[in-house]
């Protein structure tokens, strides 16, 4: 993931990045922080990361960041 972001850093300048990460292990905070660290010229909204996603949690997160109903 960080390789992709580093390779496309110029194209992401001024864009808004909204991380959505699902995975089987921990390191949620580190993963979301790595995205911010690699793309300092982009703006960032609060990311969502979980090992057990469900629609209610995703809907609540989208509403929290201003994208949900």
C-alpha positions as CSV (number, residue, x, y, z in Angstrom):
1,X,0.0,0.0,0.0
2,X,2.7,2.5,0.9
3,X,4.6,1.8,-2.3
4,X,1.5,2.7,-4.3
5,X,1.0,5.9,-2.4
6,X,4.6,6.9,-2.7
7,X,4.6,6.2,-6.4
8,X,1.4,8.4,-6.8
9,X,2.3,11.1,-4.3
10,X,2.2,13.9,-6.9
11,X,-1.2,12.9,-8.2
12,X,-2.6,12.8,-4.7
13,X,-1.5,16.4,-3.9
14,X,-4.6,18.3,-2.8
15,X,-6.8,15.3,-2.9
16,X,-8.8,13.9,0.0
17,X,-7.8,10.5,1.2
18,X,-10.3,8.4,3.3
19,X,-8.8,5.1,4.3
20,X,-11.0,2.1,4.6
21,X,-9.0,-0.9,5.8
22,X,-10.1,-4.4,6.7
23,X,-7.5,-7.1,7.8
24,X,-7.0,-10.1,9.9
25,X,-4.3,-8.8,12.2
26,X,-3.9,-5.7,14.4
27,X,-1.9,-2.6,13.6
28,X,-4.9,-0.5,12.7
29,X,-3.4,2.7,14.0
30,X,-0.1,2.1,12.4
31,X,-1.7,1.4,9.0
32,X,-3.8,4.5,9.1
33,X,-0.9,6.7,10.2
34,X,1.3,5.3,7.5
35,X,-1.2,6.6,4.9
36,X,-1.0,10.1,6.4
37,X,2.8,10.0,6.6
38,X,3.3,8.9,3.0
39,X,0.8,11.5,1.6
40,X,1.5,14.7,3.5
41,X,0.3,17.0,0.7
42,X,-3.2,15.4,0.6
43,X,-5.9,16.1,3.1
44,X,-7.1,13.2,5.2
45,X,-10.4,12.3,6.8
46,X,-10.7,9.9,9.7
47,X,-10.1,6.4,8.4
48,X,-12.0,3.2,9.2
49,X,-10.1,0.0,10.0
50,X,-11.4,-3.2,11.5
51,X,-10.9,-6.9,11.6
52,X,-14.7,-7.5,11.7
53,X,-16.6,-5.0,9.5
54,X,-20.4,-4.8,9.7
55,X,-22.8,-2.5,7.8
56,X,-23.9,-0.6,11.0
57,X,-20.4,0.3,11.9
58,X,-19.6,1.4,8.3
59,X,-22.7,3.5,8.1
60,X,-21.9,5.2,11.5
61,X,-18.4,6.0,10.3
62,X,-19.6,7.4,7.0
63,X,-22.0,9.6,8.9
64,X,-19.3,10.7,11.3
65,X,-17.0,11.9,8.5
66,X,-19.9,13.6,6.6
67,X,-20.5,11.1,3.9
68,X,-23.4,9.1,5.3
69,X,-27.1,9.5,5.5
